[in-house]
Amino acid sequence: MKRILLCCGTGVATSTVVRRRLEEELIRRGHKGKFTISQCKAVEVPSKSKNADLCVSTIANSYTCHCPLVVATNLIVNRNTEEIYNQIEEVLFSD
């Protein structure tokens, strides 16, 4: 089970929208049941990323991240997302 940490400024609004879109896309790509997503505030990334396989951030993150990080601001507006989804999929499931 791959663990995705999804962060935004407050860990609530933006990350909730992106979470839904990311879940739908990963399931569409055949990864249903292969991942979990947890949400957090950007300031929590240093501690929470230690237990994650990937951090997806909706903001430019200046905090230390202990796993691969994908900045995914385009997922907020749902434009030009294919490259971001491909990058996320490659990091998580390229084994």
C-alpha angles and dihedrals in degrees: 000000000000117000118217120193111203116195138183134160096285103011093239126073108025095035090051092057092046092045092059093048094046093048092050093049096047090049090048088053092055102261100117110148093012099096146039126206126208125182129221146162117267091247089060094058096094093059101031097044090067088077098041134091093208138009117212112194129192091199136049099271120216094177125100111267120198097200136041112301129210118189104213108179091142090066089067093063093029095233129131090000102146095086092049093049090048091051092049092048092049094051093048106034110023093105 
